[in-house]
Amino acid sequence: MQSLPSLEPSSLCAGVLIDPKKLRTCIRTRLRDALKLPASKWGGSGCGSIRSTVNATVNAVLDAAALGELSSTDVKNPAVSTYYRNPKIPKPNQTVLDAQARVCTGPTQSKPLGDEQAMRVLDTILKSVKGELKDEEEVSRAQLGAFFAGMTIRANAFPEATQWSEGERHAMNTYWPQLVRTLPPDVIFIADPEGSTMGLGSSIGPQYVGDGSTEMRLIGALREVLAGGHLGYEEVQGVLRDVLPLDTGDIESGGARESLLAAFFIGQRMNRETDRELKAYCLAFDDELGPAPVAEVGSLTHYGEPYDGNTRFFRSTLFVAAVRASYNESCLLHGLDWMPPKGGITDEQMLRFMGANTCLTPLQAKVLIEDDAVGFAYVSQREAHPSLYSLLKVREHIKKRPSLATTEKVQQIVRARGRESVVAGFYHEGFEEPLLMLMKRRGVHSGLVVKGEEGALSMTTRLKSHNTSKGVPVNYCSGFRSLSTASACEFDGVSREVFNLEVNAKDYGFEPSDTPRTDRSVSKNIELGLTALRGEKGPAYDRIVLNAGIVDHLLGCEGAEDIPSALNRAREAIDSGKALKRLLHYINASHKV
């Protein structure tokens, strides 16, 4: 058997800093070396020793990376999620961003600014538009659009209890006479579209039409949104296709100002989107790169994790996909390397850290899904939907999640010749039905929404807290699966069985355990996942088994008719080494397609 050279931390780290290119090269080289071994040697009596060699290699890399995990966020280190934020994107002004978190809320939430904070925020805005603040202290046009859109919608459309506080009203009355002489016309329009909100009778808002046909269409839609109204399906799609990909550098030839677009996105979310608006967001860019490629597989599950990742707890979906792929339940993951507002650990970060190619096109992903040795793939939003990716800065600067944060989880970047399913995570009560509606609109055979930890897909084995938060509990699942029986629920002429339940892991023999914390550590999340895939029992192992088996059963997968059988199949996939082998093959094969 070929031996693998050990990794010395000094070969990867210069002092406490890590060269990410060298790190990925080292990992990829060692894993490629491991995968050159004959496939037959993964079975039988030699399986354990070879897997141990591979695992020792992975652990050595993780140990080296751990040396770079410093508390200072200024250190560029691929072992933590903060590393993956694009440094070319200017950071938002923190004073105004904190205010946006309170101002840009739903109609039933009441987090108004106090007098002191409101005065400080408006003073910051005034100084910024006068050019007195530079770099990160400057308030961006997107922030101005989002902040004033939030204030306008609360004044025009929200119930009295969530309209402006006395402190906010006093601050606006104090600063508006100066702001109206200083703010650009587009922001004045957002703050006072009818010329009546501030009581000074300004004509700028009512007369504002923007520059170029794209902005004119956007402003027409935005007037309705700022009044608390809703738009039609074709109207939303028309606006999105007009303004994206975002090009703020050439307004007259088709671009749109970030202030207007930020106001549109935050306004739609504050008004609580209708089904037709959500469908428009979900389907607007399906054909951006042409028809989705079709994989010749019998089953394909699309995983819709929140794109902004996990900041606290173990994220299991990447490892669950490797498990399910090992018994021919093909999986497609999609997301981004870094996404606000959480900026947490994502599947792309873990794959990049382990040396995989994270720039696959949908067609390349199709090849990997069809590969008998792999069976799953990951596609970044950069490659699948460039128009949506162009909004990254705007999304960070509006602070709150836009409607896209819901609809991007229900994508079909690659289709399948056989059965298709969608699984998506959610956190806030009320988003279950819209997500399931979008899945049905996609025409998939089965759909499942899961309230995992942090609103992600990872169900937990910890005991339920007596002090449960409002809304549905963690481990709540709701969904549908297609049936041939006439007794099932009818929707659009398709027979479906609908279900909802709260999964109690203890009912299936799992010992209660606290969820492993990762706290933005990409390397810690990888370490937990790889340790579990090599068969080491513990909380991470249990969560991977639970999430693979329960999803198989709820989606109606063949061989998972009952939950114990589904869980045992997932355990066998891990204990035999098949799941680990799939993940290692993926890292290698992602560079060859």
Backbone torsions as a table, in degrees:
resi	resn	phi	psi	omega
1	MET	NA	136.5	178.8
2	GLN	-69.9	130.0	178.7
3	SER	-90.1	149.5	-179.7
4	LEU	-101.8	131.9	179.5
5	PRO	-65.4	140.7	178.7
6	SER	-73.7	154.9	-179.8
7	LEU	-102.4	126.6	174.5
8	GLU	-93.8	134.9	178.7
9	PRO	-53.8	-33.8	-178.4
10	SER	-64.2	-23.3	-179.6
11	SER	-77.8	-14.3	-179.1
12	LEU	-109.3	-23.5	-171.9
13	CYS	-118.6	140.1	171.6
14	ALA	-108.2	99.1	-172.4
15	GLY	70.7	-118.6	177.8
16	VAL	-108.2	-2.1	-179.3
17	LEU	-93.5	149.2	-179.0
18	ILE	-113.5	132.7	172.2
19	ASP	-83.6	107.4	-173.4
20	PRO	-61.7	-33.4	-179.5
21	LYS	-66.1	-45.3	178.8
22	LYS	-65.2	-38.3	-179.3
23	LEU	-61.3	-49.0	-179.2
24	ARG	-64.8	-37.2	179.3
25	THR	-63.5	-44.0	179.7
26	CYS	-61.6	-46.2	-179.6
27	ILE	-62.2	-48.1	-176.3
28	ARG	-62.4	-40.8	-179.3
29	THR	-62.3	-45.5	-178.8
30	ARG	-65.6	-41.1	-179.6
31	LEU	-70.0	-37.2	176.1
32	ARG	-62.9	-42.3	177.4
33	ASP	-58.3	-42.0	-179.6
34	ALA	-63.7	-38.8	-175.3
35	LEU	-78.1	-7.2	175.1
36	LYS	-75.5	-9.9	177.6
37	LEU	-66.5	145.6	178.6
38	PRO	-56.6	140.3	-177.0
39	ALA	-60.5	-31.9	-177.6
40	SER	-62.8	-26.8	-177.9
41	LYS	-76.6	-4.5	174.3
42	TRP	-80.1	-13.4	-179.8
43	GLY	-104.5	179.9	175.2
44	GLY	65.9	-156.7	-173.0
45	SER	-71.0	-21.8	-178.2
46	GLY	-84.4	-6.2	-174.0
47	CYS	-58.8	-46.8	-174.7
48	GLY	-62.9	-42.1	-176.1
49	SER	-68.2	-39.3	179.4
50	ILE	-68.5	-44.8	178.1
51	ARG	-61.3	-35.7	178.8
52	SER	-62.9	-38.6	178.0
53	THR	-63.7	-44.6	178.4
54	VAL	-62.7	-45.1	-178.6
55	ASN	-64.4	-37.9	177.9
56	ALA	-62.8	-38.2	177.7
57	THR	-63.0	-48.2	-179.9
58	VAL	-60.7	-44.0	-179.3
59	ASN	-63.6	-36.9	178.7
60	ALA	-62.5	-40.2	177.6
61	VAL	-65.2	-43.7	-179.9
62	LEU	-64.3	-38.3	177.6
63	ASP	-62.8	-40.5	178.7
64	ALA	-64.5	-41.8	179.8
65	ALA	-64.7	-34.3	-177.5
66	ALA	-61.9	-25.8	178.8
67	LEU	-63.4	-23.6	-177.7
68	GLY	-91.6	1.5	-177.1
69	GLU	-81.2	89.4	179.5
70	LEU	-101.2	157.2	-179.8
71	SER	-72.5	-23.5	-178.3
72	SER	-70.8	124.9	179.6
73	THR	-76.7	-7.5	179.3
74	ASP	-79.1	-16.5	-179.5
75	VAL	-79.0	126.0	179.0
76	LYS	-81.8	111.7	-170.3
77	ASN	-144.3	115.7	-177.2
78	PRO	-68.9	-3.6	178.4
79	ALA	-81.9	-6.7	179.3
80	VAL	-127.1	153.3	-171.9
81	SER	-68.1	-26.0	-178.5
82	THR	-64.9	-22.0	179.6
83	TYR	-60.2	-30.2	-167.0
84	TYR	-87.4	-3.4	174.6
85	ARG	-66.2	136.0	-179.5
86	ASN	-69.2	113.7	-177.2
87	PRO	-68.3	-13.8	179.7
88	LYS	-76.1	-16.0	179.1
89	ILE	-85.0	120.7	178.7
90	PRO	-63.7	141.4	179.7
91	LYS	-76.4	149.6	178.8
92	PRO	-75.1	160.6	174.1
93	ASN	-69.5	124.3	-171.8
94	GLN	-70.4	-35.1	179.6
95	THR	-60.4	-46.8	-180.0
96	VAL	-73.5	-34.9	179.4
97	LEU	-62.2	-41.3	177.3
98	ASP	-62.0	-37.7	178.2
99	ALA	-68.2	-37.8	178.5
100	GLN	-60.2	-36.0	179.9
101	ALA	-61.4	-27.9	-179.1
102	ARG	-93.4	-35.2	-174.4
103	VAL	-80.1	-40.2	-172.7
104	CYS	-90.1	66.1	-176.5
105	THR	-114.7	178.3	177.1
106	GLY	-79.0	168.8	-173.7
107	PRO	-64.8	-20.1	-179.0
108	THR	-99.3	-4.6	-178.6
109	GLN	-94.5	141.8	-177.6
110	SER	-129.2	98.4	176.2
111	LYS	-133.0	58.0	-175.3
112	PRO	-68.5	160.2	176.3
113	LEU	-78.4	140.7	171.5
114	GLY	-76.6	171.3	-176.1
115	ASP	-58.5	-46.2	-176.9
116	GLU	-64.7	-45.7	-179.2
117	GLN	-67.1	-41.0	179.5
118	ALA	-61.8	-42.5	178.5
119	MET	-63.7	-41.2	-179.1
120	ARG	-65.6	-40.6	-179.4
121	VAL	-65.0	-48.8	-178.7
122	LEU	-67.5	-32.5	175.1
123	ASP	-65.9	-39.7	177.1
124	THR	-62.8	-44.2	178.7
125	ILE	-61.8	-44.2	-178.9
126	LEU	-62.6	-44.9	179.1
127	LYS	-63.4	-37.6	-178.0
128	SER	-66.4	-48.3	-177.8
129	VAL	-69.3	-19.0	173.8
130	LYS	-81.5	-6.5	179.6
131	GLY	85.0	17.5	-176.9
132	GLU	-89.5	-9.1	178.8
133	LEU	-114.9	142.8	-176.4
134	LYS	-125.9	160.7	174.0
135	ASP	53.5	-126.7	-174.8
136	GLU	-69.5	-17.3	178.2
137	GLU	-78.1	-19.0	-178.6
138	GLU	-69.4	139.0	176.4
139	VAL	-87.5	120.0	-175.7
140	SER	-73.2	162.5	177.5
141	ARG	-64.1	-33.7	177.4
142	ALA	-64.1	-40.3	177.5
143	GLN	-64.7	-42.7	178.2
144	LEU	-60.2	-43.7	179.7
145	GLY	-62.8	-45.4	-178.2
146	ALA	-67.3	-45.2	-177.2
147	PHE	-62.1	-51.3	-176.4
148	PHE	-72.3	-28.8	173.9
149	ALA	-63.6	-43.1	177.8
150	GLY	-60.3	-44.2	179.2
151	MET	-64.7	-41.3	-178.2
152	THR	-66.2	-45.9	-179.2
153	ILE	-64.5	-39.1	177.4
154	ARG	-63.2	-38.6	-179.7
155	ALA	-72.0	-35.7	-172.4
156	ASN	-91.1	-30.3	-165.8
157	ALA	-132.2	-14.6	-175.1
158	PHE	-84.3	156.7	174.0
159	PRO	-59.6	159.4	-175.4
160	GLU	-56.3	-35.9	-175.9
161	ALA	-65.7	-23.8	-177.6
162	THR	-115.0	15.2	172.8
163	GLN	-79.8	-169.1	-174.2
164	TRP	-60.7	140.8	172.6
165	SER	-79.2	169.2	177.3
166	GLU	-61.9	-38.1	178.9
167	GLY	-64.0	-42.0	178.5
168	GLU	-65.8	-42.7	-179.2
169	ARG	-64.3	-41.3	179.3
170	HIS	-63.6	-43.6	-179.4
171	ALA	-64.8	-42.1	-179.8
172	MET	-66.4	-41.4	177.7
173	ASN	-62.5	-33.1	-178.8
174	THR	-74.1	-43.0	-170.4
175	TYR	-97.3	-21.0	-173.4
176	TRP	-60.4	-40.4	178.3
177	PRO	-56.1	-32.9	176.5
178	GLN	-80.8	-39.7	-177.4
179	LEU	-65.1	-39.6	-176.4
180	VAL	-66.3	-22.0	176.5
181	ARG	-88.9	-11.1	-171.9
182	THR	-116.3	-37.8	-177.3
183	LEU	-64.9	148.6	174.4
184	PRO	-67.4	155.7	-175.5
185	PRO	-56.5	-37.4	-178.5
186	ASP	-62.5	-37.1	179.9
187	VAL	-75.9	-36.1	175.8
188	ILE	-61.2	-41.4	176.6
189	PHE	-57.9	-45.3	-178.6
190	ILE	-64.9	-40.6	-177.3
191	ALA	-74.3	-28.2	-174.9
192	ASP	-149.7	68.3	-171.6
193	PRO	-64.4	-28.8	-178.6
194	GLU	-102.5	-1.5	180.0
195	GLY	73.6	19.8	-176.5
196	SER	-128.1	-14.0	-174.9
197	THR	-62.5	-41.1	-176.2
198	MET	-90.7	-4.8	175.7
199	GLY	75.6	12.6	-178.5
200	LEU	-107.6	-0.9	177.1
201	GLY	66.7	36.5	179.2
202	SER	-68.6	139.9	-179.4
203	SER	-95.4	-4.3	-175.3
204	ILE	-64.9	-49.1	-177.7
205	GLY	-60.6	-52.1	-178.7
206	PRO	-62.2	-28.6	-175.5
207	GLN	-96.2	-4.1	-172.8
208	TYR	-73.4	130.9	179.1
209	VAL	-126.7	-7.9	179.8
210	GLY	80.3	-169.3	-179.0
211	ASP	-122.2	121.8	176.5
212	GLY	87.8	162.3	-174.9
213	SER	-66.9	-33.5	-179.2
214	THR	-63.9	-48.6	179.9
215	GLU	-66.6	-34.8	179.7
216	MET	-61.6	-41.5	178.6
217	ARG	-67.7	-41.7	179.6
218	LEU	-63.1	-42.8	-178.3
219	ILE	-66.1	-37.3	176.5
220	GLY	-60.3	-43.1	177.6
221	ALA	-68.6	-38.2	-176.0
222	LEU	-67.5	-32.3	177.0
223	ARG	-59.5	-40.4	178.6
224	GLU	-67.7	-42.8	-178.9
225	VAL	-64.2	-44.0	-178.4
226	LEU	-66.3	-19.6	176.0
227	ALA	-90.5	3.8	179.7
228	GLY	88.1	11.6	-176.3
229	GLY	-91.5	179.3	-177.7
230	HIS	-123.7	162.1	-175.8
231	LEU	-116.7	161.7	176.6
232	GLY	-82.3	166.5	-179.1
233	TYR	-56.6	-51.7	-177.4
234	GLU	-68.7	-30.6	179.6
235	GLU	-67.3	-44.4	178.9
236	VAL	-64.7	-45.8	-179.6
237	GLN	-62.1	-39.0	179.4
238	GLY	-63.0	-43.0	178.2
239	VAL	-62.4	-48.1	-177.1
240	LEU	-61.2	-44.5	-177.3
241	ARG	-72.1	-26.4	176.7
242	ASP	-70.8	-45.0	-168.8
243	VAL	-92.4	-15.0	-176.6
244	LEU	-111.4	145.9	-1.5
245	PRO	-65.8	148.1	-173.8
246	LEU	-69.3	126.9	176.5
247	ASP	-137.1	90.5	-177.2
248	THR	-80.0	-5.6	-176.6
249	GLY	-85.4	-8.2	-176.9
250	ASP	-142.1	74.0	-173.6
251	ILE	-62.4	-46.2	-171.0
252	GLU	-67.8	-25.6	-177.7
253	SER	-101.7	19.5	171.9
254	GLY	131.8	-3.8	179.7
255	GLY	-83.1	-179.7	177.5
256	ALA	-145.2	145.8	179.8
257	ARG	-67.3	140.9	-179.7
258	GLU	-62.2	-31.9	179.6
259	SER	-60.4	-44.5	-178.0
260	LEU	-69.1	-42.1	-179.3
261	LEU	-67.7	-40.4	177.7
262	ALA	-62.4	-41.9	178.2
263	ALA	-62.6	-39.0	180.0
264	PHE	-64.1	-48.3	-176.6
265	PHE	-66.9	-44.8	-178.1
266	ILE	-71.4	-32.9	179.0
267	GLY	-66.6	-42.0	177.8
268	GLN	-61.4	-40.2	179.4
269	ARG	-69.4	-41.6	-179.8
270	MET	-64.4	-33.8	179.8
271	ASN	-79.2	-3.9	-178.2
272	ARG	61.2	103.0	-170.2
273	GLU	-61.9	147.6	171.2
274	THR	-82.4	168.7	178.4
275	ASP	-59.7	-40.5	-177.5
276	ARG	-68.8	-32.5	176.8
277	GLU	-69.1	-42.7	178.3
278	LEU	-63.5	-40.7	178.0
279	LYS	-62.0	-37.1	178.8
280	ALA	-64.6	-44.7	177.1
281	TYR	-62.3	-40.8	-174.6
282	CYS	-67.6	-38.4	-170.5
283	LEU	-103.3	-3.9	-169.9
284	ALA	-59.3	-34.0	-172.5
285	PHE	-120.1	26.0	177.7
286	ASP	-58.4	-36.4	-174.4
287	ASP	-102.9	18.7	-176.0
288	GLU	-58.5	-39.5	179.8
289	LEU	-108.9	17.6	-177.1
290	GLY	97.1	178.2	-179.2
291	PRO	-58.9	144.1	178.5
292	ALA	-65.6	136.4	176.8
293	PRO	-64.6	152.3	-176.4
294	VAL	-112.1	120.3	-179.2
295	ALA	-86.6	137.8	179.2
296	GLU	-84.9	72.4	177.9
297	VAL	-133.0	156.2	-177.1
298	GLY	-79.8	-20.1	-177.5
299	SER	-152.9	139.2	178.0
300	LEU	-144.0	126.4	176.9
301	THR	-108.4	125.4	175.5
302	HIS	-92.8	121.1	-179.0
303	TYR	-97.6	122.1	-179.9
304	GLY	-110.1	78.5	174.4
305	GLU	-77.4	150.3	170.6
306	PRO	-55.8	130.2	-174.1
307	TYR	-67.1	-20.7	-176.8
308	ASP	-87.4	3.2	165.6
309	GLY	80.6	-171.3	-179.7
310	ASN	-109.8	135.9	177.7
311	THR	-107.7	-14.4	-174.4
312	ARG	-122.3	-51.0	-166.5
313	PHE	-109.6	160.7	178.5
314	PHE	-51.7	130.6	178.6
315	ARG	-104.8	114.2	-166.8
316	SER	-101.9	-10.2	-165.3
317	THR	-61.9	-38.7	178.8
318	LEU	-57.4	-42.4	-177.7
319	PHE	-76.5	-32.1	173.7
320	VAL	-63.0	-40.8	179.1
321	ALA	-61.0	-40.3	178.2
322	ALA	-64.6	-38.4	178.3
323	VAL	-64.2	-51.1	-175.3
324	ARG	-67.3	-34.3	178.5
325	ALA	-64.3	-28.6	-176.5
326	SER	-69.7	-16.5	172.1
327	TYR	-120.0	35.9	168.3
328	ASN	69.8	25.4	167.7
329	GLU	-100.1	87.5	-174.4
330	SER	-63.5	149.0	-175.5
331	CYS	-135.3	146.2	172.9
332	LEU	-126.1	120.2	175.5
333	LEU	-101.4	148.9	175.8
334	HIS	-148.5	154.5	-177.6
335	GLY	170.9	-141.3	-177.8
336	LEU	-154.4	164.1	-179.7
337	ASP	-72.1	-36.4	179.9
338	TRP	-152.5	135.7	-177.7
339	MET	-147.0	133.4	173.3
340	PRO	-76.7	165.2	4.6
341	PRO	-84.9	-20.7	-174.4
342	LYS	-76.9	-36.7	-176.8
343	GLY	58.0	41.6	-175.5
344	GLY	-92.3	-167.6	-179.3
345	ILE	-71.9	132.1	179.1
346	THR	-123.6	165.7	177.1
347	ASP	-62.2	-36.6	-179.9
348	GLU	-64.3	-39.5	177.5
349	GLN	-60.5	-44.3	-178.6
350	MET	-65.9	-42.3	179.8
351	LEU	-65.4	-41.9	177.1
352	ARG	-62.2	-43.7	-178.8
353	PHE	-61.8	-35.7	-179.6
354	MET	-83.3	-0.7	174.5
355	GLY	97.3	8.1	179.9
356	ALA	-77.6	159.5	173.8
357	ASN	-82.4	118.4	-178.6
358	THR	-108.5	22.9	178.4
359	CYS	-117.5	36.1	-178.0
360	LEU	-75.4	141.6	171.8
361	THR	-82.0	163.6	175.3
362	PRO	-56.0	-37.0	179.6
363	LEU	-66.5	-38.9	176.8
364	GLN	-67.6	-36.6	176.9
365	ALA	-62.8	-39.3	177.1
366	LYS	-56.9	-42.5	-179.1
367	VAL	-62.3	-42.0	-179.3
368	LEU	-69.6	-36.6	178.1
369	ILE	-64.2	-36.1	179.9
370	GLU	-79.3	-15.3	-178.2
371	ASP	-68.1	120.8	-178.2
372	ASP	-61.9	-20.0	-179.4
373	ALA	-93.8	-6.3	-177.2
374	VAL	-120.6	-79.9	174.7
375	GLY	86.7	4.0	174.3
376	PHE	-150.3	167.3	-178.6
377	ALA	-157.3	163.1	175.1
378	TYR	-126.0	135.4	176.6
379	VAL	-126.4	129.7	178.4
380	SER	-82.9	149.4	175.2
381	GLN	-59.3	-29.0	177.6
382	ARG	-55.4	-39.5	-175.0
383	GLU	-89.7	-32.9	-174.3
384	ALA	-88.3	-37.8	-176.6
385	HIS	-139.0	76.5	-179.4
386	PRO	-57.5	-32.9	-179.8
387	SER	-63.1	-43.5	179.2
388	LEU	-70.7	-34.4	178.9
389	TYR	-64.4	-28.3	-178.9
390	SER	-66.3	-10.0	-178.4
391	LEU	-91.6	6.7	-172.2
392	LEU	-56.5	-46.6	-179.5
393	LYS	-64.1	-45.2	-179.9
394	VAL	-59.1	-40.8	-178.6
395	ARG	-65.7	-35.5	176.5
396	GLU	-70.0	-36.9	-173.1
397	HIS	-83.9	-12.2	174.3
398	ILE	-90.2	-8.5	174.5
399	LYS	75.1	-51.0	-175.7
400	LYS	-89.1	157.4	177.0
401	ARG	-70.5	130.1	176.0
402	PRO	-81.7	179.7	178.0
403	SER	-57.3	-31.2	179.8
404	LEU	-60.1	-27.4	-180.0
405	ALA	-63.6	-25.3	174.8
406	THR	-84.8	-49.6	-170.3
407	THR	-76.0	-25.4	-179.3
408	GLU	-69.6	-15.3	178.0
409	LYS	-77.8	-13.7	-176.7
410	VAL	-115.2	66.5	-179.3
411	GLN	-114.5	152.1	174.1
412	GLN	-122.2	78.1	-176.0
413	ILE	-71.3	-31.3	171.7
414	VAL	-128.6	137.4	176.7
415	ARG	-97.7	172.3	179.4
416	ALA	-130.5	148.3	176.4
417	ARG	-70.5	-28.6	-177.9
418	GLY	-100.4	-144.7	-175.2
419	ARG	-71.8	136.2	178.0
420	GLU	-121.4	142.7	178.7
421	SER	-136.5	154.4	174.5
422	VAL	-126.8	133.7	174.5
423	VAL	-122.5	129.3	-178.5
424	ALA	-136.8	146.6	177.6
425	GLY	-94.5	155.1	175.3
426	PHE	-149.4	163.7	178.7
427	TYR	-124.4	-54.0	-174.3
428	HIS	-80.3	133.0	178.2
429	GLU	-59.6	139.8	-179.6
430	GLY	107.9	-14.0	179.8
431	PHE	-94.3	-4.1	-179.5
432	GLU	-63.4	-51.8	-176.2
433	GLU	-66.3	-42.8	175.8
434	PRO	-58.8	-39.9	178.7
435	LEU	-65.1	-43.7	179.2
436	LEU	-66.6	-35.0	175.9
437	MET	-60.7	-43.1	179.5
438	LEU	-66.0	-36.8	177.9
439	MET	-64.4	-42.4	177.5
440	LYS	-64.4	-38.7	177.7
441	ARG	-62.1	-29.7	177.4
442	ARG	-71.9	-18.4	178.9
443	GLY	80.2	22.3	-179.3
444	VAL	-77.8	161.3	-178.1
445	HIS	-75.3	-36.0	-178.2
446	SER	-139.9	147.4	177.5
447	GLY	-139.2	145.3	-176.7
448	LEU	-146.7	129.7	170.7
449	VAL	-112.7	139.5	-174.3
450	VAL	-129.6	131.5	169.0
451	LYS	-94.7	88.0	174.4
452	GLY	-86.6	-175.6	179.9
453	GLU	-67.9	138.8	-175.9
454	GLU	62.4	22.9	-178.6
455	GLY	74.4	8.4	179.0
456	ALA	-91.6	-166.2	-174.0
457	LEU	-93.3	-7.9	-173.8
458	SER	-78.6	106.2	171.0
459	MET	-72.2	153.9	-171.6
460	THR	-114.0	159.7	173.9
461	THR	-105.6	6.0	-179.9
462	ARG	-74.7	157.5	178.6
463	LEU	-67.9	146.8	178.5
464	LYS	-69.7	133.1	179.9
465	SER	-72.8	143.7	176.3
466	HIS	-70.3	-29.7	178.5
467	ASN	-93.6	65.2	-176.9
468	THR	-71.0	145.7	178.7
469	SER	-75.2	169.8	178.0
470	LYS	-66.1	156.5	178.1
471	GLY	91.1	-171.3	-177.8
472	VAL	-72.6	150.1	-176.2
473	PRO	-78.9	161.9	171.5
474	VAL	-61.1	143.5	-176.7
475	ASN	80.7	11.5	174.0
476	TYR	-77.7	135.4	179.4
477	CYS	-129.6	143.2	175.6
478	SER	-143.9	143.3	-177.9
479	GLY	-177.8	-166.2	179.8
480	PHE	-149.8	157.2	172.6
481	ARG	-145.9	143.5	-176.0
482	SER	-73.9	141.4	178.9
483	LEU	-133.4	164.7	176.5
484	SER	-99.8	-4.1	-177.6
485	THR	-82.3	145.3	-177.7
486	ALA	-76.0	-12.8	-176.1
487	SER	-81.1	-9.6	-177.9
488	ALA	-74.5	168.2	179.5
489	CYS	-66.4	137.8	-180.0
490	GLU	-97.7	132.0	175.8
491	PHE	-146.2	116.8	-178.8
492	ASP	55.7	34.3	177.0
493	GLY	80.5	5.3	-178.8
494	VAL	-110.3	132.0	178.9
495	SER	-77.8	125.8	-179.4
496	ARG	-137.8	142.9	169.7
497	GLU	-95.5	128.2	179.3
498	VAL	-105.9	152.4	-177.4
499	PHE	-154.7	158.1	167.4
500	ASN	-153.5	142.6	-176.2
501	LEU	-162.2	161.9	172.2
502	GLU	-109.5	119.2	-176.4
503	VAL	-80.1	121.4	175.2
504	ASN	-107.7	105.6	-174.1
505	ALA	-59.1	-30.4	-178.2
506	LYS	-63.7	-28.8	178.8
507	ASP	-65.0	-17.8	-177.1
508	TYR	-112.1	20.6	172.4
509	GLY	90.3	6.1	179.1
510	PHE	-83.4	133.5	174.1
511	GLU	-75.1	133.9	178.7
512	PRO	-59.8	139.7	179.2
513	SER	-152.3	148.9	175.5
514	ASP	-69.1	146.2	179.5
515	THR	-71.4	130.9	177.1
516	PRO	-59.3	133.5	177.3
517	ARG	-91.6	142.7	176.7
518	THR	-119.5	-27.6	173.6
519	ASP	47.8	57.7	177.0
520	ARG	68.8	7.8	179.5
521	SER	-87.6	107.4	178.4
522	VAL	-64.1	-43.3	-177.2
523	SER	-66.2	-35.7	177.8
524	LYS	-65.9	-40.8	178.8
525	ASN	-63.7	-41.3	177.7
526	ILE	-64.5	-43.7	-179.3
527	GLU	-59.4	-44.6	178.5
528	LEU	-61.7	-44.4	-178.0
529	GLY	-67.0	-44.9	-179.1
530	LEU	-69.5	-36.7	176.8
531	THR	-61.6	-40.4	178.2
532	ALA	-67.4	-42.4	-178.1
533	LEU	-67.9	-19.7	175.0
534	ARG	-88.1	7.3	170.7
535	GLY	97.8	5.4	-179.3
536	GLU	-78.3	120.3	-175.4
537	LYS	-72.6	148.6	-179.8
538	GLY	159.9	-174.3	-176.7
539	PRO	-57.9	-40.2	-179.2
540	ALA	-67.8	-43.0	176.8
541	TYR	-57.5	-48.0	-178.8
542	ASP	-61.1	-39.9	-178.0
543	ARG	-69.0	-37.4	177.4
544	ILE	-65.7	-45.2	177.9
545	VAL	-61.5	-47.9	-178.6
546	LEU	-58.6	-48.1	-175.6
547	ASN	-71.4	-31.7	176.2
548	ALA	-71.3	-49.3	-175.2
549	GLY	-67.5	-44.6	-178.8
550	ILE	-64.7	-43.0	179.0
551	VAL	-63.3	-43.5	177.0
552	ASP	-54.7	-46.5	-177.0
553	HIS	-67.7	-48.2	-175.6
554	LEU	-67.9	-29.5	177.9
555	LEU	-80.5	-7.0	179.3
556	GLY	77.8	31.6	-178.1
557	CYS	-70.7	147.9	177.7
558	GLU	-63.5	135.9	-179.0
559	GLY	86.6	1.5	180.0
560	ALA	-126.1	37.0	-177.5
561	GLU	-63.5	-30.3	174.3
562	ASP	-125.8	151.8	-172.9
563	ILE	-65.5	-44.6	178.5
564	PRO	-56.4	-41.1	178.6
565	SER	-64.6	-40.1	179.6
566	ALA	-64.5	-41.6	179.2
567	LEU	-66.9	-40.4	179.6
568	ASN	-65.1	-36.3	177.9
569	ARG	-64.8	-40.1	178.0
570	ALA	-65.6	-40.7	177.8
571	ARG	-62.0	-43.0	-179.3
572	GLU	-63.4	-36.9	179.2
573	ALA	-63.5	-34.3	177.9
574	ILE	-78.7	-51.1	-173.2
575	ASP	-65.0	-26.4	179.2
576	SER	-81.6	-11.6	-177.2
577	GLY	89.4	-2.3	-176.8
578	LYS	-64.4	-40.4	-176.8
579	ALA	-68.1	-43.8	177.8
580	LEU	-61.7	-41.4	179.5
581	LYS	-60.6	-40.7	178.7
582	ARG	-61.1	-44.7	-178.6
583	LEU	-64.8	-43.3	179.8
584	LEU	-66.4	-39.1	176.4
585	HIS	-62.9	-37.4	179.8
586	TYR	-62.4	-45.7	179.9
587	ILE	-56.7	-42.7	-179.5
588	ASN	-70.9	-50.1	-173.9
589	ALA	-68.7	-25.5	-178.6
590	SER	-63.5	-18.7	178.6
591	HIS	-93.7	-3.6	-174.0
592	LYS	-110.9	-16.2	-176.0
593	VAL	-68.7	NA	NA
